[in-house]
Amino acid sequence: MSRIEKLKARLKLKPKDFTYGELLTLLQSFGYSEWKGGKTSGSRRAFIHSTTKHVIHLHKPHPGNELRLYQIQEIIEELTKSGYL
């Protein structure tokens, strides 16, 4: 099982310790790139797919690095609609 397959399986389990770095790795493997939105964007992030231009919005977690459950659920929903999960 590849690292990406392991991350997909882990995401589906909705763990409380899924990190922002793990999400970046997973989304980049699907063709998404992170857009920070300029100097006033703060912690808001958008992930834009390179070919379909599909956008996933979320706030970068702080002060910690773990995503919240609602963020994980939204990501699972978006990736399922897009056919990646």
KEFILO-587996 format. One record per residue: x, y, z of N, C-alpha, C, CB in turn. Coordinates in steps of 0.1 Angstrom, whole numbers, plus 5000, padded with zeros to 4 digits. Glycine has a CB too. Layout:
BEGIN
XYZXYZXYZXYZ ...
// end
This chain:
BEGIN
500949885000500050005000500950125000499050005012 500750214991501550344990501150435001501250404976 502050535002501850645012500550715010503050745013 500150744998498950814995497750724998498850854980 497850594995496750504999496550505014496950364993 497650505021497550505036496950625041498950485042 497250745035496750875039495250875036497450985032 494850825024493350815021492650735031493150755007 493150615034492550525044492450595058493250395045 493550665062493550735075492550845075494950785077 492450925064491451035064490050985065491551105050 489750865059488350815060488050775074488250695051 489050745082488750705096488450825105489950635102 488650945100488451075107489151075120486951085110 490551065119491351065132491351215137492751015129 491551215150491651355157493051415155491351335172 494051335150495351385149495851395134496351305156 494851405125495251425110495751565109493951395101 497051575104497651705103497451775090499151685106 497751905091497651995079498751945068497952135082 499851905073500951855064500451725057502151825072 499751635064499251515057498251555047498651425068 497351655050496351695040497051755028495451805046 498151835030498851895018499351785009499951985023 499951685015500551575007499451504999501251475017 498351475006497251404999496651494988496151375009 496351614990495751704980496651724968495351834986 497951744971498951764960499051634952500351794966 498851524958498951394950497751384940498951274959 496651454943495451454935495451574924494151474943 496451654925496651764916496151904921495851734903 495951914934495552044940496852114944494652024952 496752254943497852334948497252434958498652404937 498052474968497652564978497752704973498452544991 496652784976496652924973496353004986495552964962 497253094989497153165002496353295001498553185008 496153344990495253454988495753594991494053434996 497053614991497553754994497853785008496553854989 498253905011498753935024497653955034499554065023 496353965031495353975041494553845043494354085036 495053735037494253615038494353545052494653515028 495353575060495553515073495653365072494353555082 494753295079494853145079493953085069494453095093 493253165061492353115050493153055039491353215045 492852935035493552865024492552815014494452755029 492952815001492152744991493052654984491552854981 492552534980493252434973492552424959493352294980 493352454948492752464935493352344927493052604928 492452274920492852164912493452214899491652064909 494552164894495252224883494452214870496552154881 493652104868492952094855491452124856493051954850 490752084867489352104868488952234874488751994876 489952304881489852424888488852414900489252534878 488552294904487752264916488452324928487452114918 487752394937488352464948487852404961488052614948 488752384971488452344984488952454993489052204988 488052505001488352615011488452565025487352735010 489452605033489452585047490452675054489852435049 490352675067491252755075492452665080490552825087 493652715078494752645083494652645099496152715079 494852525104494652515119495752585126494652365123 495452655137496452715146495852735160496852855140 496552725170497952725171498552585168498452765184 497752485168498252345166498252315151497352245173 498552195147498652155133497552055129500052095131 496752005139495751905136494451975131495451825149 493851905121492551955115491451915125492351895101 490451995125489251965133488351875126488452105137 487451805133486551705127485751765116485651645138 485151885118484351935107485151965094483652075112 486451995096487252015084487451885077488552085088 487751785084487951645079486751605071488351545089 485551625077484351585071484051655058483151605081 484351785058484151865046485151825035484352015049 486351795038487351745029486951615023488751735035 486451525031486051385027484851405017485551305039 483951495020482751525012483251574998481751615018 484151674998484551734986485351634977485451854989 486251554983487051464976486151344971488151404985 485151314978484251204973483451254961483251164985 482951374962482251434950483151444938481751574954 484351474940485351484929485851344924486551564933 485551244931485951104927487251054932485851104913 487851124941489151084946489150994958489951204950 487950984965487850894976486650794973487550964989 
// end
